Amino acid sequence: MMSSPRDGNPHYNPGNLLDTLQRVFGVKNDRQLAKRLNVTPPLLCKIRGAKIDPPSWLIIHLNEETNFTVREIRALRAVCAASIQCRAVGAAHREN
């Protein structure tokens, strides 16, 4: 059985990733974010609720859309990612 980042990790919170993406793209909710990313809102709901991990294809898509590294995207799922979050948001705005 494959282990998940959420297994035994009290800091795992994919909501941080989605909240950061909302700020980067200037959208107000998950429905608007889903539309911007061309994914279904239920997918984001499952990710926010930690029912599923962000699929690898979505992480790659986020890398292309935001210029965040894969490592930064994965780190944003953790509660303690505030410094990465601030740096990543700033870098995305500089790229645009």
Order of alpha helices (4+ residues) and beta strands (2+ residues): alpha-alpha-alpha-alpha-alpha-alpha
